[in-house]
Amino acid sequence: MKVNNTNFNKENVGETVTLNGWVSKKRDLGGLVFIDLRDRSGIIQLVINPESPAYENALKLKNEFVVKVVGEVALRQNSNDNLKTGEIEVIVNDIEILNESKELPFDLNNTTALEDTRLKYRYLDLRRDELKNKIVMKHKVMQAAREYLNNNEFLEIETPILCKSTPEGARDYLVPSRVNKGSFYALPQSPQLFKQLLMMSGFEKYYQVARCFRDEDLRADRQPEFTQIDLEMSFVNEEDVMNLTEGLLTHIFKKAKNMDIKTPFMRMTYKDAMDLYGSDKPDTRFDMTINDITDGFKNTDFTVFKNVIDSNGIINCLVVKNAVDSYSRKNIDALTEFVKTYKANALAFLKYNGEFTGSIAKFVDAETSDYLKEKLNLEDNDLILIIAGERKMVKTSLGALRLKLGKDLDLIDKDKFNFLWVTDFPMFEYSEEEGRYISCHHPFTHPADVDNLDDKENALARAYDIVLNGYEVGGGSIRIHDPKVQEKVLEALEFTKEDAYEKFGFLLDALTFGAPPHGGLALGLERLTMILSGTDNIRDVIAFPKTTSASCLMTEAPNEVSTKQLDELHIKLK
């Protein structure tokens, strides 16, 4: 059996060993030949003397040749502290070239290649430690999760990949049925309905490392196919699920990163998160929060602010400490262009140095000045950035600006891991696209108040998200187990009974046969691994990812298929 290259150390000096791997680097010093031999475990240095029987083959070697070597472990004269095997080397007496490599499209040792090139040759890019270690981290996270859940009496149960298309989610990936003409399967966006059915089947504790598929616009932390650490429990409330999840994440961090994290995690309501951070997934690693200063301008002569207040809008701001000297008018103009992408019309500003200057300084009277100094706890050299308008736009714009400032001013401690529970989510949210209220989570989430469903704007759900460093890494809820409550929620979502039974009648039927109270959560495996690995690109933790256009540059998927295949599926292209 092959032994990892880095399993050797100075205690093995004098032993004869057999090693396999790739030539990472070759150095011919006009006599001695040095080879850095690489396998999954790392690098070990090989030395080939001119008198060695292996010398002729050593001269033939090029980067990425695959070789098998036999040699004796010896101490290095000059140790390399950057390598696990830095105290030793192997004096080679036999080299077998197992396979040659043509010249690579980019240098693995010092790559500056474009991402598209590296995605096209992903199998080469994965040989680099930078990517390989992230894939290894993902493996460690999965193994730690399984270990913890197994030890807590959960059962790992697979659910179907070919499912029925159901509404109230992202766009489905559809699979045509050859046997059932004109009918389609949908790939699962999550195992949601099946895991609830497993609770109704009496399994009580379920988990799955589940593959999920969503046909939605992609970004740095989103892929069309992804993995959830999915779990569900019977006879539980929110506290049970949250406590279990904190234990799971504590175990994952210890096993995968040898790090102790503190519990219980901080908690914040959805309303407070939006009010203070302009986001339902706030990054709490730095302190800058959104301030509501509407009251300070209630008697203003500034027409823009007056109109906002008269139309029930709000005036909010961020205070950037000790930043007056850092932001010229040109810098602030750039910030203004940034917030306009979030539908803000303008970004007003004030600079404070004992008195106010800035774009709206002439509208700051003595009363407003006193209000701002006390409300914002101002100090000399503070910069105040202000957005006025409709509530959602103001909060979202300032939330995005807050994150930009945090990065630009290096306010974020990248060594921190700040967990946060966001609770008390809205039950419904208004969809401009559909012209109606839809589920904020999904239609099977239990309402906080069953009798308050008619007030859709203010109805709350028994839902919770787990946030880490500004990313939503998981979410869940207590589910509906009473068929009468489920009927009320579907009515509030404007489903007719016929529509509801057509889409998920199998679940509605199951609820009538003694469904237990249940709830659960799903962690995003890739997002969690991404944060643990110190990257902000989810593609880095997926062995063979898709581009932002949902294509694979390596395999050239998606691709056209033959007319014969389409005929078998009874499909004709427009």
ZADOMI-790754 format. One record per residue (C-alpha): residue number from 0; z, y, x. Coordinates in Angstrom, 1 decimal. Layout:
BEGIN
R    i      pz      py      px
R  NUM       Z       Y       X
...
END
This chain:
BEGIN
R    i      pz      py      px
R    0     0.0     0.0     0.0
R    1    -0.9     3.5     1.3
R    2     2.0     5.5     2.6
R    3     2.1     9.3     2.1
R    4     1.3    11.2     5.3
R    5     4.4    13.3     5.1
R    6     6.8    10.3     4.7
R    7     7.1    10.3     8.5
R    8     9.5    12.2    10.7
R    9    10.9    12.1    14.2
R   10    12.9     8.9    13.4
R   11     9.5     7.1    13.2
R   12     8.6     8.0    16.9
R   13     7.1     5.0    18.6
R   14     6.0     3.3    15.4
R   15     2.4     2.4    14.8
R   16     1.2     3.7    11.4
R   17    -2.0     3.6     9.3
R   18    -2.9     6.8     7.5
R   19    -5.7     7.8     5.1
R   20    -6.9    11.2     3.9
R   21    -9.3    14.1     4.3
R   22   -10.0    16.1     7.5
R   23    -8.6    19.5     6.6
R   24    -9.3    21.1    10.0
R   25   -10.7    19.9    13.3
R   26   -10.0    21.6    16.7
R   27   -12.0    20.4    19.7
R   28   -10.3    21.8    22.9
R   29   -12.9    20.4    25.3
R   30   -11.0    17.3    25.8
R   31    -8.2    16.7    23.3
R   32    -9.3    16.7    19.7
R   33    -6.7    17.8    17.1
R   34    -7.2    16.9    13.4
R   35    -5.1    18.1    10.5
R   36    -5.2    15.1     8.1
R   37    -4.5    15.9     4.5
R   38    -3.5    13.8     1.5
R   39    -1.6    14.7    -1.7
R   40     1.7    14.8     0.1
R   41     0.6    17.3     2.7
R   42    -0.7    17.5     6.3
R   43     0.1    15.6     9.5
R   44    -1.5    16.4    12.9
R   45    -3.6    13.8    14.7
R   46    -4.3    13.8    18.4
R   47    -7.3    12.0    20.0
R   48    -7.4    11.7    23.7
R   49   -10.8    11.4    25.6
R   50    -9.8     7.9    26.7
R   51    -9.0     6.7    23.2
R   52   -11.4     4.2    21.6
R   53   -11.4     6.6    18.6
R   54   -12.7     9.5    20.6
R   55   -16.4     9.0    19.8
R   56   -15.8     8.9    16.1
R   57   -13.5    11.9    16.3
R   58   -16.3    14.0    17.7
R   59   -18.4    13.1    14.6
R   60   -15.8    14.4    12.2
R   61   -16.2    17.5    10.0
R   62   -14.1    19.1     7.4
R   63   -13.5    17.0     4.3
R   64   -14.7    13.7     5.8
R   65   -12.5    10.9     4.4
R   66   -11.0     8.8     7.2
R   67    -8.6     5.9     7.9
R   68    -6.7     6.2    11.2
R   69    -4.3     4.0    13.1
R   70    -2.0     5.5    15.7
R   71     1.5     5.9    17.2
R   72     4.0     8.5    16.0
R   73     5.1    10.9    18.8
R   74     7.1    14.1    19.2
R   75     5.1    17.3    19.2
R   76     5.6    19.6    22.2
R   77     5.4    22.7    20.0
R   78     6.8    22.0    16.6
R   79     5.5    23.7    13.4
R   80     8.2    24.7    11.0
R   81     5.7    25.3     8.2
R   82     4.9    21.6     7.9
R   83     7.1    18.7     6.7
R   84     5.8    16.7     9.6
R   85     5.9    19.7    12.0
R   86     8.1    17.9    14.6
R   87     5.7    15.0    15.1
R   88     2.1    14.0    15.6
R   89     0.1    10.8    15.6
R   90    -1.7     9.7    18.8
R   91    -4.8     8.0    17.4
R   92    -6.3     4.9    18.8
R   93    -8.7     4.0    15.9
R   94   -10.6     6.0    13.3
R   95   -12.7     4.6    10.5
R   96   -15.0     7.1     8.7
R   97   -14.7     6.0     5.0
R   98   -17.0     8.7     3.7
R   99   -18.8    11.8     4.9
R  100   -18.9    15.2     3.3
R  101   -21.8    17.7     3.2
R  102   -21.0    21.4     3.7
R  103   -18.7    22.7     1.0
R  104   -19.8    25.6    -1.2
R  105   -16.6    27.5    -0.2
R  106   -13.9    27.2     2.5
R  107   -10.8    25.4     1.2
R  108    -8.6    26.7     3.9
R  109    -9.3    30.4     3.3
R  110   -11.1    30.8     0.0
R  111   -12.3    34.1    -1.3
R  112   -14.9    32.5    -3.5
R  113   -15.5    33.8    -7.0
R  114   -13.6    32.0    -9.8
R  115   -16.8    30.8   -11.4
R  116   -17.8    29.0    -8.2
R  117   -14.4    27.4    -7.9
R  118   -14.5    26.3   -11.6
R  119   -17.9    24.7   -11.0
R  120   -16.6    22.7    -8.1
R  121   -13.1    22.3    -9.6
R  122   -12.6    18.9    -8.0
R  123   -12.8    20.7    -4.6
R  124   -10.6    23.6    -5.6
R  125    -7.9    21.1    -6.7
R  126    -7.7    19.9    -3.1
R  127    -6.1    23.2    -2.2
R  128    -2.2    23.2    -2.1
R  129    -2.1    26.4    -4.2
R  130    -3.6    24.6    -7.2
R  131    -2.4    21.1    -6.4
R  132     1.2    22.2    -6.5
R  133     0.8    23.8    -9.9
R  134    -0.6    20.5   -11.3
R  135     2.3    18.7    -9.7
R  136     4.7    21.2   -11.3
R  137     3.2    20.4   -14.7
R  138     3.8    16.7   -14.1
R  139     7.4    17.4   -13.2
R  140     7.9    19.4   -16.4
R  141     6.5    16.6   -18.6
R  142     8.6    14.0   -16.9
R  143    11.8    16.1   -17.2
R  144    11.1    16.7   -20.9
R  145    10.6    13.0   -21.6
R  146    13.7    12.1   -19.7
R  147    15.9    14.6   -21.6
R  148    14.5    13.7   -25.0
R  149    14.7    10.0   -24.4
R  150    18.3    10.3   -23.3
R  151    19.0    12.2   -26.6
R  152    17.6     9.3   -28.7
R  153    14.2    10.8   -29.6
R  154    11.3     8.5   -30.1
R  155     7.9     9.4   -28.6
R  156     5.3     8.8   -31.4
R  157     1.6     9.6   -31.3
R  158    -0.1    11.3   -34.2
R  159    -3.8    11.3   -35.1
R  160    -6.4    13.4   -33.3
R  161    -9.0    13.0   -36.1
R  162    -7.4    14.9   -39.0
R  163    -8.1    16.7   -42.2
R  164    -8.9    20.4   -42.0
R  165    -6.1    22.5   -43.6
R  166    -6.0    26.3   -44.1
R  167    -3.5    29.0   -42.9
R  168    -4.0    28.6   -39.2
R  169    -6.6    29.4   -36.5
R  170   -10.2    28.2   -36.8
R  171   -10.5    24.4   -36.6
R  172   -12.7    22.4   -34.2
R  173   -14.7    20.1   -36.5
R  174   -16.0    16.6   -35.9
R  175   -18.7    15.2   -38.1
R  176   -18.3    11.8   -39.6
R  177   -21.2     9.4   -39.1
R  178   -19.9     6.9   -41.7
R  179   -19.0     9.5   -44.4
R  180   -22.1    11.7   -44.8
R  181   -21.5    15.4   -45.0
R  182   -17.8    15.0   -44.2
R  183   -15.8    16.3   -41.2
R  184   -12.6    15.6   -39.3
R  185   -10.7    18.5   -37.8
R  186    -9.0    18.3   -34.4
R  187    -5.3    19.1   -34.8
R  188    -4.1    22.6   -34.1
R  189    -0.7    21.0   -33.9
R  190     0.9    17.8   -35.2
R  191     2.8    19.9   -37.8
R  192     2.2    17.9   -41.0
R  193     2.4    14.5   -39.3
R  194     5.8    15.2   -37.6
R  195     7.2    16.3   -41.0
R  196     5.9    13.1   -42.5
R  197     7.7    11.2   -39.7
R  198    10.9    12.8   -40.8
R  199    10.2    11.7   -44.3
R  200     9.6     8.2   -42.9
R  201    13.1     8.1   -41.6
R  202    12.6     8.4   -37.8
R  203    15.0    11.4   -37.6
R  204    14.2    12.4   -34.0
R  205    10.6    12.6   -32.9
R  206     8.8    14.1   -29.9
R  207     5.3    14.0   -28.5
R  208     3.5    15.5   -25.5
R  209     0.7    16.4   -27.9
R  210    -2.8    17.6   -27.3
R  211    -3.8    20.5   -29.6
R  212    -7.1    22.3   -30.3
R  213    -7.8    25.9   -31.6
R  214   -11.1    27.6   -31.9
R  215    -9.9    31.1   -31.1
R  216   -10.7    34.0   -28.7
R  217    -9.5    33.1   -25.3
R  218    -7.4    35.1   -22.8
R  219    -5.4    34.6   -19.6
R  220    -2.6    32.6   -21.4
R  221    -4.7    30.8   -23.9
R  222    -7.1    27.8   -23.8
R  223    -9.1    26.0   -26.6
R  224    -7.3    22.7   -25.8
R  225    -3.7    22.7   -24.8
R  226    -0.5    20.7   -24.8
R  227     2.7    21.0   -26.7
R  228     6.1    19.4   -26.0
R  229     6.5    18.8   -29.8
R  230     9.8    17.8   -31.4
R  231    11.3    17.5   -34.9
R  232    14.7    16.5   -36.2
R  233    16.2    15.6   -39.5
R  234    19.5    16.8   -41.0
R  235    19.6    19.9   -38.8
R  236    19.8    23.7   -39.0
R  237    18.6    26.5   -36.7
R  238    21.6    26.2   -34.4
R  239    21.0    22.5   -33.8
R  240    17.3    23.0   -32.9
R  241    18.1    26.0   -30.7
R  242    21.0    24.3   -28.9
R  243    18.8    21.2   -28.2
R  244    16.0    23.4   -26.9
R  245    18.3    25.2   -24.5
R  246    19.5    21.9   -23.2
R  247    15.9    20.7   -22.8
R  248    14.9    23.9   -20.9
R  249    18.0    23.7   -18.7
R  250    17.1    20.2   -17.8
R  251    13.4    21.0   -17.1
R  252    14.3    23.9   -14.8
R  253    16.8    21.8   -12.9
R  254    14.5    18.9   -12.4
R  255    11.2    20.8   -11.8
R  256    12.5    23.8    -9.9
R  257    16.1    22.8    -8.9
R  258    17.3    26.0   -10.6
R  259    20.3    26.4   -12.9
R  260    19.7    28.7   -15.9
R  261    22.5    30.2   -18.0
R  262    23.1    29.3   -21.6
R  263    23.4    30.3   -24.4
R  264    20.2    32.4   -24.3
R  265    20.1    36.0   -25.5
R  266    19.1    36.5   -29.2
R  267    17.3    39.3   -30.9
R  268    15.9    39.7   -34.4
R  269    12.2    40.2   -34.9
R  270    12.9    43.7   -36.3
R  271    14.9    44.7   -33.2
R  272    12.3    43.3   -30.9
R  273     9.5    45.3   -32.5
R  274    11.7    48.5   -32.7
R  275    12.9    48.4   -29.1
R  276    10.0    46.7   -27.3
R  277     7.0    46.9   -29.6
R  278     6.5    43.2   -29.3
R  279     7.7    39.9   -30.8
R  280     7.8    38.5   -27.3
R  281     9.5    41.2   -25.2
R  282     9.9    41.0   -21.5
R  283    13.6    41.8   -20.9
R  284    13.5    41.7   -17.1
R  285    13.5    45.6   -17.1
R  286    15.4    48.0   -19.3
R  287    12.9    50.6   -20.6
R  288    13.0    50.5   -24.4
R  289    11.3    52.4   -27.2
R  290    13.2    55.4   -28.7
R  291    12.7    56.7   -32.2
R  292    12.8    60.5   -32.0
R  293    11.3    61.3   -35.4
R  294    14.5    63.1   -36.5
R  295    14.2    65.5   -33.6
R  296    11.0    66.9   -34.9
R  297    11.8    67.0   -38.7
R  298    11.6    70.8   -38.6
R  299     8.8    71.1   -36.1
R  300     5.9    73.6   -36.4
R  301     3.6    71.2   -34.5
R  302     1.0    70.3   -37.2
R  303     0.2    66.9   -35.8
R  304     3.9    65.7   -35.8
R  305     4.5    67.4   -39.1
R  306     1.6    65.6   -40.8
R  307     2.9    62.3   -39.3
R  308     6.4    62.8   -40.8
R  309     5.0    63.9   -44.1
R  310     2.9    60.7   -44.3
R  311     6.0    58.5   -43.6
R  312     4.9    57.9   -40.0
R  313     7.1    57.8   -36.9
R  314     7.4    59.6   -33.6
R  315     8.5    57.3   -30.7
R  316     8.7    57.6   -27.0
R  317     9.4    55.9   -23.7
R  318    11.5    57.5   -21.0
R  319    10.2    56.8   -17.5
R  320    13.1    57.5   -15.1
R  321    12.6    59.6   -12.0
R  322     8.8    59.7   -12.5
R  323     7.8    63.3   -12.9
R  324     6.5    63.5    -9.3
R  325     4.7    60.2    -9.7
R  326     2.5    61.2   -12.6
R  327    -0.1    63.9   -12.4
R  328    -2.1    65.1   -15.4
R  329    -4.9    62.8   -14.2
R  330    -2.5    59.8   -14.2
R  331    -1.3    60.7   -17.7
R  332    -4.9    61.0   -18.9
R  333    -5.5    57.4   -17.7
R  334    -2.4    56.3   -19.7
R  335    -3.9    58.1   -22.7
R  336    -7.1    56.1   -22.4
R  337    -5.0    52.9   -22.1
R  338    -3.1    53.5   -25.4
R  339    -6.3    54.4   -27.2
R  340    -7.3    50.8   -26.9
R  341    -4.3    50.1   -29.2
R  342    -5.6    52.7   -31.8
R  343    -3.3    55.5   -30.7
R  344    -5.0    58.9   -31.1
R  345    -3.2    60.6   -28.3
R  346    -0.3    60.4   -25.8
R  347     1.9    63.5   -25.7
R  348     4.2    64.0   -22.8
R  349     7.2    66.0   -21.6
R  350     8.6    66.4   -18.2
R  351    12.3    67.2   -17.8
R  352    13.8    69.2   -14.9
R  353    16.6    71.1   -16.5
R  354    13.9    72.4   -19.0
R  355    10.8    70.9   -20.6
R  356     7.2    71.2   -19.5
R  357     4.2    69.3   -20.6
R  358     1.6    69.0   -23.3
R  359     4.0    69.8   -26.3
R  360     6.7    71.8   -24.5
R  361     6.0    74.9   -26.5
R  362     7.0    73.0   -29.7
R  363    10.4    72.0   -28.2
R  364    12.8    74.6   -29.6
R  365    16.5    74.8   -28.7
R  366    17.5    72.4   -31.5
R  367    14.9    69.8   -30.5
R  368    15.7    70.2   -26.8
R  369    19.4    69.5   -27.4
R  370    18.5    66.5   -29.6
R  371    16.2    65.0   -26.9
R  372    18.6    65.5   -24.1
R  373    21.4    63.8   -25.9
R  374    19.3    61.1   -27.7
R  375    17.4    60.1   -24.5
R  376    20.3    60.7   -22.0
R  377    17.8    62.7   -19.9
R  378    18.2    63.4   -16.2
R  379    16.1    65.6   -13.9
R  380    12.6    64.2   -13.1
R  381    12.4    62.1   -16.3
R  382     9.0    61.7   -17.9
R  383     8.8    61.3   -21.7
R  384     5.7    59.6   -23.1
R  385     5.3    60.1   -26.9
R  386     3.1    58.5   -29.6
R  387     3.1    59.5   -33.3
R  388     1.5    57.9   -36.3
R  389     1.7    54.8   -38.4
R  390     4.6    52.5   -37.5
R  391     2.8    49.3   -36.4
R  392     0.4    51.2   -34.3
R  393     3.1    53.3   -32.6
R  394     5.3    50.3   -31.8
R  395     2.4    48.2   -30.5
R  396     0.9    51.0   -28.4
R  397     4.2    51.8   -26.8
R  398     5.0    48.1   -26.3
R  399     1.8    47.7   -24.3
R  400     2.3    50.9   -22.4
R  401     5.9    49.7   -21.5
R  402     4.5    46.6   -19.9
R  403     1.9    48.5   -18.0
R  404     4.4    50.9   -16.6
R  405     6.7    48.0   -15.7
R  406     4.0    46.5   -13.6
R  407     2.6    49.7   -12.2
R  408     6.0    51.0   -11.1
R  409     7.2    47.6    -9.9
R  410    10.1    47.5   -12.2
R  411     9.9    43.8   -12.9
R  412    12.0    41.4   -10.9
R  413     9.6    38.5   -10.4
R  414    12.4    36.1    -9.4
R  415    14.1    36.5   -12.7
R  416    13.7    34.0   -15.6
R  417    14.9    35.8   -18.8
R  418    15.0    33.6   -21.9
R  419    15.3    35.1   -25.3
R  420    15.4    33.8   -28.9
R  421    13.6    36.0   -31.4
R  422    14.8    35.2   -34.9
R  423    14.5    36.3   -38.5
R  424    10.7    36.5   -38.5
R  425     8.8    37.8   -41.6
R  426     7.9    35.0   -44.0
R  427     4.5    36.7   -44.7
R  428     2.1    39.1   -43.0
R  429    -0.8    41.0   -44.5
R  430    -4.3    39.9   -43.4
R  431    -6.8    42.8   -43.5
R  432    -9.6    40.2   -43.1
R  433    -8.5    38.1   -46.1
R  434    -7.1    41.0   -48.2
R  435    -3.9    39.1   -49.0
R  436    -0.6    38.0   -47.5
R  437    -0.7    34.9   -45.4
R  438     2.0    32.8   -43.7
R  439     3.5    34.4   -40.6
R  440     4.4    31.0   -39.2
R  441     2.9    28.3   -41.5
R  442     3.2    27.5   -45.3
R  443     5.9    24.8   -44.7
R  444     8.4    27.2   -43.2
R  445    11.6    27.5   -45.2
R  446    12.3    31.0   -46.5
R  447    15.6    32.7   -45.7
R  448    16.0    33.6   -49.4
R  449    14.1    31.5   -51.9
R  450    14.7    34.1   -54.6
R  451    13.1    36.9   -52.6
R  452     9.6    35.6   -52.2
R  453     8.1    38.2   -54.5
R  454     9.0    41.0   -52.0
R  455     6.4    39.8   -49.5
R  456     6.7    42.8   -47.2
R  457    10.4    42.1   -46.6
R  458    10.8    38.3   -47.1
R  459    12.2    36.6   -44.1
R  460    11.7    33.0   -42.8
R  461    14.0    30.5   -41.1
R  462    11.8    30.7   -38.0
R  463    12.5    31.3   -34.3
R  464    10.5    31.8   -31.1
R  465    11.6    31.1   -27.6
R  466    10.4    33.8   -25.2
R  467    10.4    33.7   -21.4
R  468     9.5    36.8   -19.3
R  469     7.3    38.3   -22.0
R  470     5.5    35.1   -23.0
R  471     6.1    33.1   -26.2
R  472     6.7    29.6   -24.7
R  473     7.7    28.0   -27.9
R  474     8.2    28.4   -31.6
R  475     9.6    26.6   -34.6
R  476    11.3    26.7   -37.9
R  477    13.4    24.9   -40.5
R  478    10.9    23.3   -42.8
R  479    10.8    23.1   -46.6
R  480    12.1    19.8   -47.9
R  481    12.5    20.7   -51.6
R  482     9.2    20.3   -53.5
R  483    10.2    23.1   -55.9
R  484    10.6    25.5   -53.0
R  485     7.3    24.4   -51.5
R  486     5.6    25.1   -54.8
R  487     7.1    28.6   -54.9
R  488     5.9    29.4   -51.4
R  489     2.4    28.2   -52.1
R  490     2.3    30.2   -55.3
R  491     3.4    33.3   -53.2
R  492     0.5    32.6   -50.9
R  493    -1.9    32.5   -54.0
R  494    -2.7    28.8   -53.8
R  495    -3.5    27.2   -57.1
R  496    -2.1    23.8   -57.6
R  497    -5.6    22.3   -57.3
R  498    -6.2    24.1   -54.0
R  499    -2.9    23.1   -52.6
R  500    -3.4    19.4   -53.5
R  501    -6.9    19.4   -52.2
R  502    -5.7    20.8   -48.8
R  503    -2.4    19.0   -48.2
R  504    -1.6    16.9   -51.3
R  505    -0.4    14.0   -49.1
R  506     2.5    16.2   -47.8
R  507     3.3    17.5   -51.3
R  508     3.5    14.0   -52.6
R  509     5.7    12.9   -49.7
R  510     8.2    15.7   -50.5
R  511     8.8    14.1   -53.9
R  512    10.0    10.8   -52.4
R  513    13.3    11.9   -50.9
R  514    12.5    14.2   -48.0
R  515    15.4    15.0   -45.7
R  516    16.2    18.6   -44.5
R  517    14.4    18.9   -41.2
R  518    13.2    21.4   -38.5
R  519    11.8    21.5   -35.1
R  520    10.0    23.4   -32.4
R  521     7.1    23.1   -30.0
R  522     7.0    24.3   -26.4
R  523     3.7    25.3   -24.8
R  524     3.5    23.1   -21.7
R  525     0.9    25.1   -20.0
R  526     2.6    28.5   -20.6
R  527     5.9    27.1   -19.4
R  528     4.3    25.6   -16.3
R  529     2.4    28.8   -15.6
R  530     5.6    30.8   -15.5
R  531     7.4    28.2   -13.4
R  532     4.5    28.2   -11.0
R  533     4.4    32.0   -10.6
R  534     0.9    32.5   -11.9
R  535    -0.3    34.6   -14.9
R  536    -3.5    32.5   -15.4
R  537    -3.2    29.4   -17.6
R  538    -6.3    27.9   -16.0
R  539    -4.3    27.4   -12.8
R  540    -2.1    24.7   -14.4
R  541    -4.9    22.8   -16.1
R  542    -6.8    20.3   -14.1
R  543   -10.2    21.0   -15.7
R  544   -10.0    24.2   -17.8
R  545   -12.5    26.1   -19.8
R  546   -13.7    29.7   -19.2
R  547   -13.0    32.6   -21.5
R  548   -16.3    31.6   -23.3
R  549   -14.8    28.1   -23.9
R  550   -17.2    26.5   -21.6
R  551   -16.8    24.1   -18.6
R  552   -18.9    25.2   -15.7
R  553   -18.4    21.9   -13.9
R  554   -19.6    19.6   -16.7
R  555   -21.7    22.2   -18.5
R  556   -20.0    21.5   -21.8
R  557   -20.7    22.3   -24.6
R  558   -24.3    21.2   -24.3
R  559   -27.1    20.3   -26.7
R  560   -27.4    16.8   -28.0
R  561   -30.4    14.8   -29.0
R  562   -32.2    14.8   -32.3
R  563   -31.3    11.1   -32.7
R  564   -27.6    11.9   -32.4
R  565   -27.9    14.7   -35.0
R  566   -29.8    12.4   -37.3
R  567   -27.1     9.7   -37.1
R  568   -24.5    12.4   -38.1
R  569   -26.8    13.6   -40.9
R  570   -26.8    17.1   -39.4
R  571   -29.7    19.6   -39.2
R  572   -29.4    22.7   -37.1
R  573   -30.4    26.1   -38.5
END
